Amino acid sequence: MTQSAPPAASAPSGNGSGNPPIPAPAPAPFQPLIRPLPDLAAWTARFRDMEIPVLASTAEQLELWRANEDAVDAHLLGEFLSKDPLMTLKLLAHAASQRSSRLLTDTETVTAALVLMGITPFFKAFGVQPTVEQRLADRPDAFAGMQRVLHRAERAARFALGFAAHRADPDAAIVHSAALLHDFSEMLLWCDAPDLALEIQRRQEADPALRSVAAQRAVLNVELGDLEQALMRAWHLPELLAHIVDDKKVHDPQVRSVMLAVRLARHTAQSWENPAVPDDLIEIGELMSLSPAHTLKLVHEVDGVV
């Protein structure tokens, strides 16, 4: 994945003859993808090489800290960045690309990646970041769709962390990251091909019985889950993280924690009265050996529902 370069150095002041500085060329305007690509390989190549934007709040805070690196350490920076799924994705992919063959384990969390990298090298590797808000400034419909996915991811990560903590899972931090990143390919789609993302949304709104994967195949020629796994392999993301994100490994308790957290976040995005919620609570209760009533109490506490 292409990382943001540090801010370009100023152009030299002329050629020594007093000429004014030559301005740096303006970046090329964003050209959204408006037609589906033919297959998984084409989609993987497109997203693998795209410049991924991050949330504006992330970009702004990074610039404040860049001006005073002594004010931040790996744990503070990691806690902040791990709230942004796209920045989390960029950082883990960068850490994987820099991983030494001498290391026996992957850097599976944002904080671990920052500890290994160091604060100054992090700021050198990640210059001023492009933002989702800039990318979708003239597409309020697409930005609203992106916001829904981001909000769902944040809630799913909280649910998954709550499930992992209840189960005393030693990989709770990785389970949290997996839930946060579970739908990252959908986020990239909203950023890079908003018209196609909106078409999927339109079809599902017109036919509530239409499954997400069927709509994705019809519009994109691929399923986003398959694209996600292909990208994680292309970026050499940690194997454990890729495993936990894979819904097809449904019998693994960590995978189920993430899958059920994402499902609950999706079903309760508008209201806890969704008719699918009781079935979600039964499955979550089976995972954690709790009754549906106690499961509801737990998930309400995690979600901040009074």
C-alpha positions as CSV (number, residue, x, y, z in Angstrom):
1,M,0.0,0.0,0.0
2,T,1.3,3.4,-0.9
3,Q,2.1,5.4,2.3
4,S,1.8,9.2,2.5
5,A,5.2,10.7,1.9
6,P,6.5,13.5,4.2
7,P,5.6,17.0,3.0
8,A,7.6,17.8,-0.1
9,A,10.6,20.1,0.4
10,S,10.4,23.6,-0.9
11,A,11.5,24.0,-4.5
12,P,14.9,25.6,-4.9
13,S,15.0,29.4,-5.2
14,G,15.4,29.7,-8.9
15,N,18.6,28.7,-10.7
16,G,21.0,31.1,-9.0
17,S,20.0,34.0,-11.3
18,G,17.4,35.5,-9.0
19,N,14.5,33.8,-10.6
20,P,11.5,33.2,-8.3
21,P,11.0,29.7,-6.8
22,I,9.3,27.1,-9.1
23,P,6.1,26.1,-7.4
24,A,5.5,22.4,-6.8
25,P,2.9,20.8,-9.1
26,A,-0.6,20.5,-7.6
27,P,-1.7,17.0,-6.8
28,A,-3.9,15.4,-9.4
29,P,-7.6,15.7,-8.6
30,F,-9.3,12.6,-7.2
31,Q,-10.9,10.5,-10.0
32,P,-13.5,8.1,-8.5
33,L,-14.1,4.7,-10.0
34,I,-17.5,4.7,-11.7
35,R,-17.6,1.3,-13.3
36,P,-17.0,-2.1,-11.6
37,L,-13.7,-3.9,-12.2
38,P,-13.8,-7.3,-13.8
39,D,-12.5,-9.6,-11.0
40,L,-10.9,-10.0,-7.6
41,A,-7.4,-9.5,-8.9
42,A,-8.3,-6.1,-10.5
43,W,-10.0,-4.9,-7.3
44,T,-7.1,-6.0,-5.2
45,A,-4.6,-4.2,-7.3
46,R,-6.8,-1.0,-7.3
47,F,-7.2,-0.9,-3.5
48,R,-3.7,-2.2,-2.7
49,D,-2.1,0.8,-4.4
50,M,-4.6,3.6,-3.5
51,E,-3.7,6.4,-1.2
52,I,-6.0,5.7,1.7
53,P,-7.5,8.7,3.5
54,V,-8.0,8.9,7.2
55,L,-10.4,10.8,9.4
56,A,-9.9,14.5,9.5
57,S,-9.7,14.4,13.3
58,T,-6.8,11.9,13.0
59,A,-5.0,14.1,10.5
60,E,-5.4,17.2,12.6
61,Q,-4.2,15.6,15.8
62,L,-1.2,14.1,14.1
63,E,-0.1,17.6,12.9
64,L,-0.4,18.9,16.4
65,W,1.8,16.1,17.8
66,R,4.2,16.4,14.8
67,A,5.0,19.9,16.0
68,N,5.8,18.5,19.5
69,E,6.8,14.9,19.4
70,D,7.9,15.0,23.0
71,A,4.3,15.3,24.0
72,V,3.4,11.9,22.8
73,D,4.5,8.3,23.3
74,A,3.6,5.0,21.6
75,H,0.8,4.2,24.0
76,L,-0.9,7.5,23.8
77,L,-0.5,7.7,20.1
78,G,-1.6,4.0,19.7
79,E,-4.8,4.6,21.8
80,F,-5.7,7.5,19.7
81,L,-4.9,6.0,16.2
82,S,-6.7,2.7,17.0
83,K,-10.0,4.6,17.0
84,D,-9.6,5.3,13.3
85,P,-9.9,2.0,11.2
86,L,-8.3,3.5,8.1
87,M,-5.3,4.8,10.0
88,T,-5.1,1.5,11.8
89,L,-5.1,-0.3,8.5
90,K,-2.4,2.0,7.0
91,L,-0.1,1.7,10.0
92,L,-0.4,-2.1,10.3
93,A,0.3,-2.5,6.6
94,H,3.3,-0.2,6.8
95,A,4.6,-2.1,9.9
96,A,4.2,-5.4,7.9
97,S,6.2,-4.0,5.0
98,Q,9.0,-3.0,7.4
99,R,9.0,-6.3,9.3
100,S,12.5,-7.7,9.7
101,S,13.0,-11.4,8.9
102,R,14.6,-11.6,12.4
103,L,11.3,-10.9,14.1
104,L,9.5,-14.1,14.9
105,T,6.1,-12.5,15.5
106,D,3.9,-10.0,13.7
107,T,3.0,-6.6,15.1
108,E,-0.7,-7.3,15.6
109,T,-1.8,-4.0,17.3
110,V,-1.3,-0.3,16.6
111,T,0.6,0.2,19.8
112,A,3.0,-2.7,19.1
113,A,3.7,-1.3,15.7
114,L,4.5,2.1,17.1
115,V,6.8,0.7,19.8
116,L,8.7,-1.2,17.2
117,M,8.8,1.7,14.8
118,G,9.5,4.6,17.2
119,I,7.8,8.0,17.3
120,T,10.1,10.0,15.1
121,P,10.3,7.3,12.3
122,F,6.5,7.1,12.4
123,F,6.1,10.8,11.7
124,K,8.7,10.6,9.0
125,A,6.9,7.7,7.3
126,F,3.5,9.3,7.7
127,G,3.4,12.9,6.5
128,V,0.4,15.1,6.2
129,Q,-2.5,12.7,5.7
130,P,-5.3,13.0,3.1
131,T,-8.7,12.8,4.7
132,V,-12.1,11.2,4.1
133,E,-13.7,14.5,4.5
134,Q,-11.6,16.0,1.7
135,R,-12.1,13.0,-0.6
136,L,-15.9,13.1,-0.3
137,A,-16.3,16.9,0.2
138,D,-18.7,17.2,-2.8
139,R,-20.4,13.9,-2.2
140,P,-22.6,14.3,1.0
141,D,-24.6,11.2,0.1
142,A,-21.4,9.1,0.0
143,F,-20.0,10.7,3.1
144,A,-23.2,9.8,5.0
145,G,-22.8,6.2,3.9
146,M,-19.2,6.2,5.0
147,Q,-20.1,7.6,8.4
148,R,-22.6,4.8,8.9
149,V,-19.9,2.2,8.2
150,L,-17.4,4.0,10.5
151,H,-20.0,4.2,13.3
152,R,-20.9,0.6,12.9
153,A,-17.2,-0.4,13.1
154,E,-16.7,1.6,16.2
155,R,-19.6,-0.1,18.0
156,A,-18.7,-3.5,16.7
157,A,-15.2,-3.1,18.1
158,R,-16.6,-2.1,21.5
159,F,-18.9,-5.1,21.5
160,A,-16.1,-7.5,20.4
161,L,-13.8,-6.2,23.1
162,G,-16.6,-6.7,25.7
163,F,-17.1,-10.3,24.5
164,A,-13.4,-11.0,24.6
165,A,-13.0,-9.5,28.1
166,H,-15.9,-11.6,29.3
167,R,-14.2,-14.7,27.9
168,A,-10.8,-13.7,29.3
169,D,-9.4,-13.9,25.8
170,P,-5.7,-13.1,25.9
171,D,-5.9,-11.7,22.4
172,A,-8.6,-9.1,23.4
173,A,-6.7,-6.2,21.8
174,I,-6.4,-8.1,18.5
175,V,-10.1,-9.1,18.6
176,H,-10.9,-5.4,19.0
177,S,-8.8,-4.5,16.0
178,A,-10.3,-7.2,13.9
179,A,-13.8,-5.9,14.6
180,L,-12.8,-2.4,13.8
181,L,-11.3,-3.5,10.5
182,H,-13.9,-6.1,9.7
183,D,-15.6,-3.9,7.0
184,F,-12.5,-2.0,5.8
185,S,-13.1,-3.0,2.2
186,E,-16.5,-1.3,2.3
187,M,-14.9,1.8,3.7
188,L,-12.4,1.8,0.8
189,L,-15.3,1.4,-1.6
190,W,-17.1,4.4,-0.3
191,C,-13.9,6.4,-0.6
192,D,-12.9,5.2,-4.1
193,A,-16.1,4.2,-5.8
194,P,-19.0,6.1,-4.1
195,D,-21.4,5.5,-6.9
196,L,-21.0,1.8,-6.8
197,A,-21.3,1.8,-3.0
198,L,-24.5,3.8,-3.3
199,E,-25.9,1.4,-5.9
200,I,-25.4,-1.5,-3.5
201,Q,-27.2,0.5,-0.8
202,R,-30.0,1.4,-3.2
203,R,-30.6,-2.3,-4.1
204,Q,-30.7,-3.4,-0.5
205,E,-33.1,-0.7,0.4
206,A,-35.3,-1.6,-2.5
207,D,-35.2,-5.3,-1.5
208,P,-34.7,-5.8,2.3
209,A,-34.4,-9.6,1.7
210,L,-31.4,-9.1,-0.6
211,R,-28.2,-10.4,1.1
212,S,-25.2,-8.1,1.1
213,V,-22.9,-10.6,-0.6
214,A,-25.5,-11.0,-3.5
215,A,-25.7,-7.3,-3.9
216,Q,-21.9,-7.0,-3.9
217,R,-21.5,-9.7,-6.5
218,A,-24.1,-8.1,-8.7
219,V,-22.7,-4.6,-8.6
220,L,-18.9,-5.2,-8.1
221,N,-18.3,-8.7,-9.5
222,V,-16.7,-9.6,-6.2
223,E,-17.7,-10.1,-2.5
224,L,-16.2,-7.5,-0.2
225,G,-15.2,-10.2,2.3
226,D,-13.1,-12.0,-0.4
227,L,-11.5,-8.7,-1.4
228,E,-10.7,-8.0,2.2
229,Q,-8.8,-11.3,2.6
230,A,-7.0,-10.7,-0.7
231,L,-5.9,-7.3,0.5
232,M,-4.7,-8.6,3.9
233,R,-2.6,-11.1,2.1
234,A,-1.2,-8.5,-0.3
235,W,-0.3,-6.2,2.5
236,H,1.1,-9.1,4.6
237,L,-1.1,-8.2,7.6
238,P,-0.7,-10.4,10.7
239,E,-2.0,-13.9,10.1
240,L,-4.0,-13.9,13.4
241,L,-5.7,-10.7,12.5
242,A,-6.6,-12.0,9.0
243,H,-7.9,-15.2,10.6
244,I,-10.1,-13.5,13.1
245,V,-11.6,-11.2,10.4
246,D,-12.5,-14.2,8.2
247,D,-16.2,-15.0,8.7
248,K,-15.8,-18.3,7.0
249,K,-14.0,-19.7,10.0
250,V,-17.2,-19.5,12.0
251,H,-16.4,-22.2,14.5
252,D,-13.4,-20.3,16.0
253,P,-14.6,-18.4,19.2
254,Q,-12.5,-15.3,18.3
255,V,-14.0,-15.2,14.8
256,R,-17.5,-15.7,16.3
257,S,-16.9,-12.9,18.7
258,V,-16.1,-10.5,15.9
259,M,-18.8,-11.8,13.6
260,L,-21.5,-11.5,16.2
261,A,-20.3,-8.1,17.3
262,V,-20.4,-6.8,13.7
263,R,-23.9,-8.4,13.2
264,L,-25.2,-6.8,16.4
265,A,-23.8,-3.4,15.5
266,R,-25.5,-3.7,12.1
267,H,-28.8,-4.9,13.4
268,T,-29.0,-2.2,16.1
269,A,-27.7,0.7,14.0
270,Q,-31.2,2.3,13.9
271,S,-32.9,0.7,16.9
272,W,-32.6,-2.1,19.4
273,E,-36.1,-3.1,18.3
274,N,-34.8,-4.8,15.2
275,P,-36.5,-8.3,15.0
276,A,-33.1,-9.9,14.4
277,V,-31.7,-8.9,17.7
278,P,-33.2,-11.7,19.9
279,D,-31.5,-14.3,17.7
280,D,-28.2,-12.3,18.0
281,L,-28.6,-12.4,21.8
282,I,-29.1,-16.1,21.8
283,E,-26.0,-16.8,19.8
284,I,-23.9,-14.3,21.8
285,G,-25.2,-15.9,25.0
286,E,-24.2,-19.3,23.8
287,L,-20.7,-18.0,23.0
288,M,-20.3,-16.5,26.5
289,S,-22.5,-19.0,28.5
290,L,-25.0,-16.4,29.4
291,S,-28.8,-16.3,29.3
292,P,-30.3,-13.9,26.7
293,A,-31.4,-11.5,29.6
294,H,-27.9,-11.4,31.0
295,T,-26.5,-11.0,27.5
296,L,-28.7,-8.1,26.8
297,K,-27.6,-6.5,30.1
298,L,-23.9,-6.9,29.0
299,V,-24.3,-5.5,25.5
300,H,-26.3,-2.6,26.8
301,E,-23.6,-1.8,29.3
302,V,-20.9,-2.0,26.6
303,D,-23.0,0.2,24.3
304,G,-23.7,2.8,26.9
305,V,-27.5,2.1,26.8
306,V,-29.2,3.2,30.1
